[in-house]
């Protein structure tokens, strides 16, 4: 059954705990979110997590329900050892790339394959990675070592390798944060960043990796105020940024989800945030913390189902989930460990 015919609604919600409660089950049955996102609070053991992801699919009636996580490696890893292997932050691949571009690129690809294989075995089918933002000095460390480099070309090569590695491991990637979070001087989880860089500079630097991966099936916005793009309006809620910049100038035609609507960069109530994000052209609302009142406010203003381009983009994602498989074998871990061992000794560890 197609996405539109299922009356699936354009939202990804989070859960409160390690199992789907009766109340959450009832709420999700009534409001039919397109996907679910998991965090560390939802994870105890491999067995528990597999049971949870199985339950979510069964209760949704969708065998290809997109189940998301933020699993980049380094400090952004909701799953940690001993449940899965440890993985380095993106900066480790940049270090290898600086020593030898071929080595860095291969390492990023293989590391992403292994990471995705871990997720797939636990029932997680979509990963909010790779980060394609610039890793600029003097800016907020909210990006920091999560970036693959300081220049668009390095990020493009390593980000592309990581993207395809996730797919080769059996998981659908989400590129982030469109159109670029690297110039933020404050953390958008806590405040709204203001970026005053001119459009020509943004186009020649920040936009470069996103243009290169514009064929990605999914992307996530940045909550930023870009004075040169749409002064005074948060990018996630801006028709100019979403339509003129992300869609037209960058050329991204995949499923565009908001960054988490509960972040402090946004103001207004949750109904207002939701309506503005959808009106700006975002396809999917992302809300992560599992707060029932906030989710109810969002659900109260969502359209009854996904239609048009949003439904088409969501259907492409579900088809990708259904068609992907893992190509990881016993040689993958060995080769990756050989490549990254001197910059990330934990690579020799196994689960």
Residue frames as qw, qx, qy, qz and C-alpha x, y, z in Angstrom:
[[0.000, 0.889, 0.458, 0.000, 0.00, 0.00, 0.00],
 [0.408, 0.559, -0.034, 0.721, 1.36, 3.44, -0.93],
 [0.257, -0.105, -0.457, 0.845, 2.27, 6.08, 1.61],
 [0.294, -0.102, -0.079, -0.947, -0.66, 8.27, 0.59],
 [0.644, -0.240, -0.576, -0.442, -3.17, 5.40, 0.69],
 [0.556, -0.225, -0.702, 0.383, -2.10, 4.49, 4.24],
 [0.255, -0.886, -0.188, -0.339, -3.06, 8.01, 5.41],
 [0.713, -0.228, -0.237, 0.619, 0.37, 8.31, 6.99],
 [0.067, -0.988, -0.140, -0.001, 0.99, 11.75, 8.45],
 [0.590, 0.623, -0.227, 0.460, 4.14, 13.83, 7.83],
 [0.364, -0.795, 0.343, -0.342, 5.83, 13.53, 11.21],
 [0.687, 0.138, -0.650, 0.295, 8.56, 11.59, 13.00],
 [0.551, -0.725, 0.085, -0.404, 8.00, 11.21, 16.74],
 [0.241, 0.407, -0.799, 0.372, 10.14, 9.99, 19.62],
 [0.727, -0.402, -0.545, -0.111, 9.33, 7.66, 22.52],
 [0.416, -0.807, 0.228, -0.351, 9.62, 8.16, 26.25],
 [0.608, -0.526, 0.582, -0.121, 11.18, 4.84, 27.31],
 [0.124, -0.388, 0.880, 0.245, 12.45, 1.41, 26.37],
 [0.176, 0.302, 0.924, 0.155, 9.12, -0.04, 25.26],
 [0.211, -0.294, -0.390, -0.847, 6.01, 1.23, 23.56],
 [0.183, 0.139, 0.709, -0.667, 3.48, 1.97, 26.30],
 [0.203, 0.549, 0.810, 0.035, -0.24, 1.39, 25.86],
 [0.087, 0.845, 0.234, -0.472, -0.78, 5.15, 25.85],
 [0.058, -0.561, 0.514, 0.647, 1.89, 5.72, 23.22],
 [0.227, 0.123, 0.905, 0.339, 0.52, 2.88, 21.14],
 [0.197, 0.725, 0.641, -0.156, -2.94, 4.44, 21.22],
 [0.025, 0.818, -0.058, -0.571, -1.53, 7.88, 20.37],
 [0.122, -0.388, 0.700, 0.588, 0.47, 6.53, 17.44],
 [0.258, 0.357, 0.879, 0.184, -2.46, 4.50, 16.10],
 [0.163, 0.830, 0.450, -0.286, -4.59, 7.62, 16.14],
 [0.050, 0.895, -0.143, -0.419, -1.98, 9.98, 14.68],
 [0.884, 0.364, 0.241, 0.165, -0.09, 7.61, 12.31],
 [0.137, -0.838, 0.383, 0.364, 3.43, 9.10, 12.26],
 [0.752, 0.574, -0.308, -0.101, 5.47, 8.27, 9.18],
 [0.676, 0.302, -0.564, 0.365, 8.51, 7.36, 11.26],
 [0.696, -0.714, -0.079, 0.026, 9.95, 6.98, 14.77],
 [0.394, 0.674, -0.466, 0.416, 13.28, 8.26, 16.10],
 [0.849, -0.417, -0.289, 0.146, 15.18, 6.56, 18.91],
 [0.031, 0.820, -0.398, 0.411, 17.56, 7.95, 21.53],
 [0.284, 0.299, -0.826, 0.385, 19.75, 6.55, 24.30],
 [0.441, -0.132, 0.520, -0.720, 16.78, 6.67, 26.69],
 [0.848, 0.169, -0.062, -0.498, 15.07, 4.07, 24.50],
 [0.739, 0.382, -0.553, 0.049, 17.96, 1.58, 24.59],
 [0.657, -0.599, 0.414, -0.195, 19.02, -0.93, 27.26],
 [0.573, -0.249, 0.755, 0.199, 20.07, -4.16, 25.56],
 [0.133, 0.206, -0.718, -0.652, 20.24, -5.56, 22.07],
 [0.045, -0.327, -0.942, -0.059, 17.38, -7.93, 22.82],
 [0.068, 0.650, 0.507, -0.562, 15.22, -5.12, 24.20],
 [0.127, 0.530, -0.250, -0.800, 15.94, -2.87, 21.21],
 [0.103, 0.017, -0.864, -0.493, 15.12, -5.59, 18.69],
 [0.011, -0.498, -0.850, 0.170, 11.86, -6.24, 20.51],
 [0.077, 0.654, 0.242, -0.713, 11.05, -2.52, 20.44],
 [0.157, 0.391, -0.488, -0.764, 11.73, -2.05, 16.73],
 [0.081, -0.175, -0.944, -0.269, 9.74, -5.21, 15.93],
 [0.016, 0.583, 0.708, -0.398, 6.85, -3.94, 18.05],
 [0.108, 0.571, -0.025, -0.813, 6.90, -0.54, 16.36],
 [0.173, 0.177, -0.712, -0.657, 6.64, -2.12, 12.93],
 [0.092, -0.327, -0.939, -0.042, 3.92, -4.53, 13.96],
 [0.026, 0.629, 0.552, -0.547, 1.83, -1.82, 15.64],
 [0.128, 0.515, -0.203, -0.823, 2.27, 0.56, 12.68],
 [0.770, 0.441, 0.433, -0.160, 1.22, -2.06, 10.16],
 [0.499, 0.827, -0.249, -0.063, 4.20, -1.07, 8.02],
 [0.944, -0.119, 0.070, 0.298, 6.98, -3.60, 7.60],
 [0.597, 0.353, 0.027, 0.720, 9.17, -0.81, 6.19],
 [0.293, -0.934, -0.202, 0.005, 8.44, 1.75, 8.92],
 [0.462, 0.605, -0.311, 0.569, 11.38, 4.18, 8.92],
 [0.690, -0.691, -0.150, 0.155, 13.05, 3.97, 12.33],
 [0.373, 0.792, -0.210, 0.435, 15.68, 6.67, 12.77],
 [0.712, -0.589, -0.100, 0.369, 18.62, 7.30, 15.05],
 [0.178, 0.930, -0.310, 0.088, 21.51, 9.78, 15.30],
 [0.877, -0.311, 0.274, 0.243, 24.54, 7.51, 15.05],
 [0.409, 0.880, -0.240, 0.000, 27.40, 9.49, 13.57],
 [0.810, 0.087, -0.311, 0.490, 30.28, 8.13, 15.62],
 [0.242, 0.314, -0.330, 0.857, 32.23, 9.97, 18.28],
 [0.091, 0.081, 0.583, -0.803, 30.14, 11.96, 20.74],
 [0.632, 0.162, -0.004, -0.758, 26.94, 11.68, 18.70],
 [0.406, 0.091, -0.897, -0.148, 26.17, 8.01, 19.18],
 [0.683, -0.336, 0.098, -0.641, 22.94, 6.88, 20.80],
 [0.991, -0.087, -0.099, -0.011, 24.18, 3.27, 20.72],
 [0.018, -0.803, 0.574, -0.161, 27.44, 2.67, 22.53],
 [0.542, 0.205, -0.803, 0.138, 29.70, -0.27, 23.41],
 [0.290, -0.231, 0.897, 0.242, 29.22, -2.99, 24.38],
 [0.648, 0.479, 0.470, -0.360, 25.98, -2.98, 22.36],
 [0.716, 0.686, 0.065, 0.112, 27.82, -1.99, 19.18],
 [0.721, 0.106, -0.029, 0.685, 31.39, -1.26, 18.09],
 [0.174, -0.778, -0.084, 0.598, 32.87, 2.15, 18.93],
 [0.570, 0.593, 0.328, 0.464, 33.20, 4.50, 15.97],
 [0.401, -0.222, -0.072, 0.886, 35.28, 7.67, 15.65],
 [0.227, 0.788, 0.235, -0.522, 34.01, 11.18, 14.95],
 [0.677, 0.711, 0.162, 0.101, 34.21, 12.42, 11.38],
 [0.006, -0.929, 0.367, 0.046, 37.38, 14.36, 12.18],
 [0.657, -0.363, 0.636, 0.179, 39.32, 11.08, 12.41],
 [0.722, 0.443, 0.477, 0.237, 38.54, 10.42, 8.76],
 [0.253, 0.964, -0.054, 0.068, 39.64, 13.96, 7.91],
 [0.398, -0.742, 0.523, 0.135, 42.96, 13.25, 9.64],
 [0.716, -0.004, 0.651, 0.251, 43.42, 10.12, 7.57],
 [0.552, 0.763, 0.312, 0.124, 42.38, 11.99, 4.43],
 [0.002, -0.964, 0.256, 0.073, 45.08, 14.57, 5.10],
 [0.510, -0.490, 0.675, 0.212, 47.67, 11.79, 5.26],
 [0.109, -0.056, 0.857, 0.501, 46.35, 9.97, 2.21],
 [0.513, 0.120, -0.034, -0.850, 43.05, 10.86, 0.46],
 [0.640, 0.050, -0.684, -0.347, 42.45, 7.31, -0.73],
 [0.335, -0.063, -0.847, 0.409, 42.96, 5.88, 2.75],
 [0.184, 0.133, 0.434, -0.872, 40.65, 8.42, 4.36],
 [0.584, 0.116, -0.271, -0.756, 37.95, 7.88, 1.77],
 [0.606, 0.005, -0.785, -0.132, 38.07, 4.08, 2.03],
 [0.196, -0.071, -0.775, 0.597, 38.07, 4.24, 5.83],
 [0.361, 0.115, 0.226, -0.898, 35.00, 6.50, 5.89],
 [0.659, 0.085, -0.480, -0.573, 33.17, 4.17, 3.52],
 [0.565, -0.019, -0.819, 0.097, 34.00, 0.99, 5.45],
 [0.047, -0.046, -0.648, 0.759, 33.33, 2.58, 8.83],
 [0.507, 0.087, 0.041, -0.857, 29.89, 3.69, 7.67],
 [0.659, 0.048, -0.670, -0.339, 29.20, 0.20, 6.33],
 [0.397, -0.056, -0.832, 0.383, 29.99, -1.37, 9.69],
 [0.157, 0.082, 0.431, -0.885, 28.01, 1.25, 11.58],
 [0.602, 0.076, -0.228, -0.762, 24.98, 0.72, 9.34],
 [0.601, 0.012, -0.792, -0.102, 25.24, -3.05, 9.67],
 [0.137, -0.076, -0.747, 0.646, 25.07, -2.63, 13.45],
 [0.377, 0.140, 0.200, -0.893, 21.92, -0.53, 13.12],
 [0.619, 0.098, -0.521, -0.579, 20.25, -2.82, 10.62],
 [0.447, -0.026, -0.883, 0.139, 20.71, -5.86, 12.86],
 [0.042, -0.237, -0.662, 0.710, 18.84, -3.97, 15.59],
 [0.177, 0.663, 0.726, 0.031, 15.93, -3.02, 13.37],
 [0.017, -0.786, -0.050, 0.616, 17.00, 0.59, 12.71],
 [0.659, 0.440, 0.513, 0.329, 16.69, 1.52, 9.05],
 [0.296, 0.844, 0.112, 0.433, 17.56, 5.24, 8.78],
 [0.636, -0.372, -0.191, 0.648, 20.53, 7.16, 10.17],
 [0.069, 0.990, 0.117, -0.025, 20.68, 10.95, 10.60],
 [0.420, -0.597, 0.480, 0.488, 24.14, 11.17, 9.05],
 [0.645, -0.055, -0.176, 0.742, 26.38, 12.21, 7.40],
 [0.135, -0.870, -0.149, 0.450, 26.99, 15.73, 8.70],
 [0.623, 0.474, 0.278, 0.558, 27.96, 17.88, 5.69],
 [0.142, -0.987, -0.077, -0.004, 28.53, 21.10, 7.63],
 [0.477, 0.648, -0.365, 0.468, 31.84, 22.94, 7.58],
 [0.748, -0.498, -0.297, 0.324, 34.05, 22.40, 10.61],
 [0.286, 0.758, -0.079, 0.581, 35.21, 25.99, 11.02],
 [0.503, -0.149, -0.499, 0.689, 37.44, 27.20, 13.84],
 [0.007, -0.028, 0.201, -0.979, 36.04, 29.83, 16.14],
 [0.550, -0.248, -0.367, -0.708, 32.48, 28.59, 15.79],
 [0.735, -0.345, 0.325, -0.484, 30.25, 26.69, 18.22],
 [0.037, -0.341, 0.938, 0.045, 31.50, 23.21, 18.97],
 [0.742, 0.204, 0.415, -0.486, 27.99, 21.86, 18.32],
 [0.833, 0.514, -0.183, -0.095, 29.51, 20.76, 14.99],
 [0.381, -0.723, 0.576, 0.017, 33.23, 20.66, 15.82],
 [0.182, -0.370, 0.889, 0.202, 34.67, 17.18, 15.33],
 [0.641, 0.380, 0.624, -0.233, 31.41, 15.99, 13.75],
 [0.498, 0.791, -0.123, -0.333, 32.53, 17.68, 10.51],
 [0.920, 0.160, 0.216, 0.285, 34.57, 15.89, 7.86],
 [0.584, 0.122, 0.120, 0.793, 36.66, 19.00, 7.23],
 [0.079, -0.614, -0.180, 0.765, 36.86, 22.76, 6.88],
 [0.179, 0.379, -0.433, -0.798, 36.43, 22.94, 3.11],
 [0.764, 0.270, 0.128, -0.572, 33.65, 21.81, 0.83],
 [0.632, 0.451, -0.594, -0.210, 35.79, 19.55, -1.34],
 [0.114, 0.256, -0.907, 0.315, 37.11, 17.42, 1.55],
 [0.484, 0.094, 0.590, -0.639, 33.65, 17.20, 3.10],
 [0.736, 0.368, -0.180, -0.539, 32.16, 16.22, -0.24],
 [0.533, 0.364, -0.760, -0.070, 34.59, 13.36, -0.78],
 [0.055, 0.103, -0.890, 0.442, 34.41, 11.97, 2.76],
 [0.505, 0.166, 0.409, -0.742, 30.69, 12.70, 3.16],
 [0.720, 0.322, -0.360, -0.499, 29.91, 10.93, -0.11],
 [0.422, 0.251, -0.866, 0.095, 31.97, 7.91, 0.95],
 [0.157, 0.006, 0.770, -0.618, 30.18, 7.81, 4.31],
 [0.625, 0.234, 0.084, -0.740, 26.79, 8.21, 2.64],
 [0.729, 0.286, -0.529, -0.326, 27.37, 5.31, 0.26],
 [0.229, 0.220, -0.892, 0.322, 28.86, 3.25, 3.08],
 [0.430, 0.055, 0.566, -0.701, 25.66, 3.59, 5.09],
 [0.762, 0.300, -0.132, -0.558, 23.68, 2.39, 2.08],
 [0.578, 0.349, -0.736, -0.046, 26.09, -0.52, 1.54],
 [0.028, 0.117, -0.859, 0.498, 25.54, -1.48, 5.19],
 [0.161, -0.419, -0.877, -0.171, 21.78, -1.51, 4.65],
 [0.128, -0.674, -0.498, 0.531, 20.58, 1.82, 6.10],
 [0.291, 0.775, 0.343, 0.444, 19.16, 4.97, 4.47],
 [0.427, -0.135, -0.227, 0.865, 21.18, 8.13, 5.25],
 [0.002, -0.931, -0.365, -0.011, 19.91, 11.63, 6.10],
 [0.508, 0.303, -0.072, 0.803, 22.25, 14.45, 5.07],
 [0.315, -0.892, -0.321, 0.052, 22.38, 17.38, 7.50],
 [0.107, 0.659, 0.601, -0.439, 22.07, 20.28, 8.22],
 [0.330, 0.474, 0.485, 0.657, 20.77, 22.06, 5.10],
 [0.697, 0.690, -0.097, 0.173, 21.84, 24.61, 3.97],
 [0.605, 0.350, -0.435, 0.567, 24.77, 24.56, 6.44],
 [0.602, -0.770, -0.207, -0.043, 25.29, 24.80, 10.20],
 [0.793, 0.019, -0.186, 0.580, 29.06, 25.26, 10.25],
 [0.224, 0.457, -0.092, 0.856, 29.06, 29.05, 10.76],
 [0.542, -0.723, -0.317, -0.289, 26.84, 28.98, 13.85],
 [0.207, 0.497, -0.538, 0.649, 28.48, 30.62, 16.86],
 [0.479, -0.228, 0.569, -0.629, 25.91, 29.25, 19.31],
 [0.059, 0.059, 0.995, 0.047, 24.33, 25.81, 19.70],
 [0.415, -0.173, -0.373, -0.812, 20.87, 25.77, 18.11],
 [0.490, -0.353, -0.793, 0.078, 19.73, 23.31, 20.79],
 [0.364, -0.498, -0.490, 0.616, 19.92, 26.24, 23.21],
 [0.064, 0.709, 0.081, -0.698, 19.61, 29.48, 21.18],
 [0.668, 0.695, 0.264, 0.020, 19.06, 30.75, 17.64],
 [0.576, -0.260, 0.299, 0.715, 22.36, 31.20, 15.76],
 [0.351, 0.888, 0.071, -0.290, 22.74, 34.28, 13.57],
 [0.671, -0.041, 0.447, 0.590, 24.89, 33.92, 10.47],
 [0.207, 0.862, 0.069, -0.458, 25.70, 37.10, 8.52],
 [0.424, -0.234, 0.658, 0.577, 27.86, 35.58, 5.78],
 [0.422, 0.476, -0.191, -0.747, 26.97, 36.83, 2.29],
 [0.884, 0.276, 0.238, -0.292, 25.21, 34.59, -0.23],
 [0.634, 0.648, -0.421, -0.027, 28.16, 34.33, -2.64],
 [0.018, -0.532, 0.795, -0.289, 30.42, 33.05, 0.13],
 [0.691, -0.052, 0.591, -0.413, 27.80, 30.59, 1.38],
 [0.853, 0.456, 0.009, -0.254, 27.30, 29.30, -2.17],
 [0.516, 0.658, -0.540, 0.097, 31.05, 28.86, -2.71],
 [0.054, 0.400, -0.816, 0.413, 31.65, 27.08, 0.61],
 [0.451, -0.045, 0.686, -0.569, 28.79, 25.90, 2.83],
 [0.779, 0.330, 0.114, -0.521, 26.49, 24.82, 0.01],
 [0.337, 0.540, -0.721, -0.274, 29.16, 22.83, -1.87],
 [0.082, -0.116, 0.984, -0.108, 28.78, 19.44, -0.11],
 [0.484, 0.374, 0.605, -0.510, 24.99, 19.67, -0.16],
 [0.563, 0.595, -0.241, -0.520, 24.97, 20.37, -3.90],
 [0.213, 0.422, -0.867, -0.155, 27.26, 17.39, -4.43],
 [0.013, 0.119, 0.977, -0.178, 24.88, 15.11, -2.51],
 [0.412, 0.125, 0.074, -0.900, 21.68, 16.78, -3.68],
 [0.619, 0.018, -0.641, -0.454, 20.38, 13.44, -4.98],
 [0.036, 0.055, -0.879, 0.473, 20.17, 12.11, -1.40],
 [0.312, -0.465, -0.765, -0.317, 16.77, 10.67, -0.52],
 [0.442, -0.801, -0.402, 0.033, 16.55, 12.52, 2.81],
 [0.373, 0.365, -0.245, 0.817, 17.90, 15.69, 4.35],
 [0.402, -0.689, -0.515, 0.313, 17.50, 17.66, 7.58],
 [0.132, 0.880, 0.080, 0.449, 17.30, 21.43, 8.01],
 [0.443, -0.017, -0.423, 0.790, 19.39, 23.70, 10.20],
 [0.203, -0.878, -0.430, 0.053, 17.71, 26.09, 12.64],
 [0.481, -0.176, 0.052, 0.857, 19.68, 29.21, 11.67],
 [0.212, 0.909, 0.235, -0.272, 18.91, 32.88, 10.96],
 [0.594, 0.076, 0.353, 0.719, 20.85, 33.70, 7.76],
 [0.055, 0.712, 0.171, -0.679, 20.72, 37.48, 7.33],
 [0.050, 0.389, -0.560, -0.730, 21.73, 37.25, 3.68],
 [0.048, -0.171, -0.928, -0.327, 19.00, 34.73, 2.86],
 [0.360, -0.641, -0.519, -0.436, 15.90, 35.67, 4.87],
 [0.164, 0.280, -0.503, 0.801, 16.80, 38.03, 7.70],
 [0.411, -0.195, 0.382, -0.804, 14.82, 37.54, 10.88],
 [0.888, 0.010, -0.060, -0.456, 13.33, 34.19, 9.90],
 [0.576, -0.374, 0.727, 0.015, 14.59, 30.81, 11.11],
 [0.189, 0.359, -0.742, -0.533, 15.68, 28.82, 8.06],
 [0.095, 0.171, 0.980, -0.033, 13.49, 25.82, 8.88],
 [0.208, 0.656, 0.618, -0.379, 10.45, 28.12, 8.81],
 [0.074, 0.632, -0.211, -0.742, 11.52, 30.17, 5.79],
 [0.765, 0.553, 0.318, -0.091, 9.96, 29.76, 2.33],
 [0.326, 0.874, -0.351, -0.082, 12.98, 31.58, 0.92],
 [0.231, -0.575, 0.785, -0.009, 15.57, 29.27, 2.49],
 [0.657, 0.072, 0.745, -0.093, 13.66, 26.06, 1.81],
 [0.678, 0.641, 0.349, -0.091, 12.38, 26.97, -1.67],
 [0.392, 0.897, -0.202, -0.021, 14.96, 29.30, -3.19],
 [0.076, -0.729, 0.678, -0.064, 18.09, 27.95, -1.50],
 [0.535, -0.218, 0.810, -0.101, 17.64, 24.29, -0.52],
 [0.726, 0.419, 0.535, -0.099, 15.36, 23.26, -3.38],
 [0.571, 0.819, 0.062, -0.011, 16.46, 25.57, -6.22],
 [0.139, 0.867, -0.478, 0.037, 20.05, 26.72, -5.66],
 [0.381, -0.441, 0.809, -0.071, 21.32, 23.55, -3.94],
 [0.547, 0.222, -0.637, -0.496, 19.02, 21.32, -6.00],
 [0.098, -0.059, 0.941, -0.319, 17.91, 19.01, -3.20],
 [0.597, -0.086, -0.348, -0.718, 14.70, 17.18, -4.15],
 [0.410, -0.084, -0.894, 0.162, 14.68, 14.53, -1.43],
 [0.501, -0.693, -0.506, -0.113, 12.47, 14.28, 1.62],
 [0.198, 0.473, -0.330, 0.793, 13.25, 17.32, 3.77],
 [0.574, -0.603, -0.544, 0.100, 12.68, 16.95, 7.50],
 [0.169, -0.897, 0.152, -0.379, 13.01, 19.67, 10.08],
 [0.317, 0.236, -0.740, 0.544, 15.61, 19.48, 12.77],
 [0.288, -0.423, -0.806, 0.297, 13.95, 18.78, 16.13],
 [0.132, -0.706, -0.307, -0.625, 11.11, 21.25, 16.70],
 [0.624, -0.728, -0.275, 0.074, 11.71, 21.18, 20.46],
 [0.638, 0.035, -0.115, 0.761, 15.08, 22.91, 20.10],
 [0.206, -0.733, -0.320, 0.564, 15.42, 26.33, 21.75],
 [0.225, -0.086, 0.398, 0.885, 16.38, 28.00, 18.45],
 [0.152, -0.457, -0.650, -0.587, 12.65, 28.09, 17.67],
 [0.154, 0.085, 0.471, -0.864, 10.02, 30.22, 19.36],
 [0.603, -0.017, -0.254, -0.756, 6.24, 30.03, 19.43],
 [0.742, -0.135, 0.549, -0.361, 4.05, 27.11, 20.41],
 [0.411, -0.161, 0.850, 0.286, 4.36, 23.73, 18.74],
 [0.517, 0.631, 0.577, -0.045, 1.31, 24.15, 16.55],
 [0.220, 0.933, -0.091, -0.270, 2.75, 27.41, 15.20],
 [0.253, -0.581, 0.699, 0.330, 6.18, 25.86, 14.60],
 [0.527, 0.158, 0.822, 0.147, 4.60, 22.95, 12.75],
 [0.457, 0.784, 0.404, -0.116, 2.38, 25.10, 10.54],
 [0.097, 0.905, -0.282, -0.305, 5.25, 27.42, 9.62],
 [0.362, -0.407, 0.783, 0.302, 7.64, 24.56, 8.81],
 [0.525, 0.366, 0.758, 0.127, 5.12, 22.87, 6.52],
 [0.337, 0.897, 0.222, -0.179, 4.18, 26.18, 4.90],
 [0.117, -0.790, 0.471, 0.374, 7.88, 26.86, 4.26],
 [0.702, 0.482, -0.447, -0.272, 8.10, 23.63, 2.28],
 [0.157, -0.377, 0.891, -0.196, 9.47, 21.09, 4.74],
 [0.590, -0.040, -0.698, -0.404, 8.06, 17.63, 4.06],
 [0.721, -0.324, -0.605, 0.095, 8.29, 16.09, 7.52],
 [0.344, -0.791, 0.230, -0.451, 8.14, 17.42, 11.07],
 [0.661, 0.085, -0.659, 0.347, 10.70, 15.97, 13.49],
 [0.461, -0.680, 0.212, -0.529, 9.93, 15.96, 17.21],
 [0.560, 0.329, -0.735, 0.194, 12.25, 13.95, 19.40],
 [0.066, -0.372, 0.677, -0.632, 11.65, 14.16, 23.15],
 [0.314, -0.246, -0.916, -0.034, 8.50, 12.03, 23.43],
 [0.121, 0.180, 0.478, -0.851, 6.55, 14.70, 25.34],
 [0.178, 0.469, 0.859, 0.104, 2.89, 13.81, 24.81],
 [0.112, 0.815, 0.348, -0.450, 1.49, 17.33, 25.11],
 [0.011, -0.617, 0.416, 0.668, 3.95, 18.70, 22.57],
 [0.137, 0.003, 0.894, 0.426, 3.27, 15.82, 20.20],
 [0.184, 0.622, 0.748, -0.139, -0.48, 16.32, 20.56],
 [0.101, 0.795, 0.053, -0.596, -0.11, 20.00, 19.67],
 [0.033, -0.398, 0.685, 0.609, 1.85, 19.04, 16.56],
 [0.156, 0.231, 0.939, 0.200, -0.61, 16.31, 15.58],
 [0.195, 0.666, 0.562, -0.451, -3.47, 18.75, 15.97],
 [0.282, 0.788, -0.093, -0.539, -2.35, 20.80, 12.96],
 [0.263, -0.260, 0.814, 0.447, -0.85, 18.11, 10.72],
 [0.585, 0.208, -0.387, -0.682, -2.61, 17.30, 7.44],
 [0.875, -0.117, 0.288, -0.370, -4.57, 14.04, 7.55],
 [0.914, 0.054, 0.325, 0.238, -2.15, 12.30, 5.21],
 [0.311, -0.503, 0.446, 0.672, 0.86, 12.79, 2.98],
 [0.637, 0.675, 0.362, -0.085, 0.16, 13.95, -0.56],
 [0.400, 0.904, -0.147, -0.037, 1.91, 15.20, -3.68],
 [0.502, 0.632, -0.530, 0.262, 5.69, 15.42, -3.73],
 [0.360, -0.530, 0.631, -0.437, 5.94, 14.64, -0.02],
 [0.898, -0.007, 0.350, -0.267, 4.17, 11.31, -0.52],
 [0.816, 0.537, -0.205, 0.063, 6.36, 10.57, -3.56],
 [0.196, 0.685, -0.600, 0.363, 9.55, 11.32, -1.65],
 [0.580, -0.376, 0.592, -0.415, 8.44, 9.25, 1.33],
 [0.952, 0.201, 0.137, -0.186, 7.58, 6.36, -0.96],
 [0.623, 0.628, -0.430, 0.182, 11.07, 6.47, -2.45],
 [0.157, -0.585, 0.675, -0.422, 12.56, 6.23, 1.04],
 [0.791, -0.136, 0.473, -0.365, 10.40, 3.24, 1.95],
 [0.897, 0.426, -0.100, -0.055, 11.32, 1.54, -1.33],
 [0.339, 0.671, -0.586, 0.303, 15.00, 2.10, -0.50],
 [0.479, -0.426, 0.633, -0.434, 14.50, 0.62, 2.98],
 [0.915, 0.108, 0.278, -0.270, 12.85, -2.42, 1.42],
 [0.822, 0.546, -0.155, 0.052, 15.57, -2.85, -1.19],
 [0.100, 0.770, -0.580, 0.247, 18.76, -2.30, 0.79],
 [0.955, -0.241, -0.159, 0.070, 20.82, -5.11, 2.27],
 [0.397, -0.822, 0.387, 0.133, 24.11, -5.26, 4.13],
 [0.797, 0.519, -0.287, 0.111, 27.29, -6.06, 2.21],
 [0.260, -0.737, 0.575, -0.242, 29.44, -6.30, 5.32],
 [0.938, 0.037, -0.345, 0.018, 31.52, -9.48, 5.61],
 [0.800, -0.516, -0.051, 0.301, 34.30, -10.69, 7.89],
 [0.637, 0.191, 0.087, 0.742, 36.91, -8.79, 5.88],
 [0.010, 0.832, 0.214, 0.511, 35.22, -5.41, 6.36],
 [0.574, -0.819, 0.003, -0.006, 36.04, -5.06, 10.05],
 [0.810, -0.235, 0.176, 0.507, 39.62, -6.25, 9.52],
 [0.484, 0.457, 0.243, 0.706, 40.32, -3.84, 6.69],
 [0.172, -0.884, -0.153, -0.407, 38.71, -0.89, 8.50],
 [0.711, -0.682, 0.034, 0.170, 40.75, -1.63, 11.62],
 [0.741, 0.014, 0.196, 0.642, 43.94, -1.67, 9.57],
 [0.282, 0.644, 0.245, 0.668, 43.12, 1.71, 8.05],
 [0.253, -0.810, -0.057, -0.526, 42.07, 3.61, 11.16],
 [0.819, -0.383, -0.361, 0.229, 43.88, 1.79, 13.96],
 [0.551, 0.027, -0.215, 0.806, 46.65, 4.37, 14.38],
 [0.097, -0.316, 0.020, -0.944, 44.20, 7.28, 14.77],
 [0.695, -0.294, 0.067, -0.653, 41.41, 5.34, 16.49],
 [0.082, 0.311, -0.937, 0.141, 42.79, 2.30, 18.38],
 [0.550, 0.083, 0.610, -0.564, 39.28, 1.34, 19.52],
 [0.671, 0.389, -0.338, -0.533, 38.64, 0.14, 15.98],
 [0.324, 0.281, -0.903, 0.008, 40.29, -3.14, 16.94],
 [0.354, 0.004, 0.733, -0.581, 37.53, -3.81, 19.46],
 [0.339, -0.153, -0.767, -0.523, 34.70, -6.13, 18.52],
 [0.613, -0.298, 0.121, -0.722, 31.22, -6.59, 19.95]]
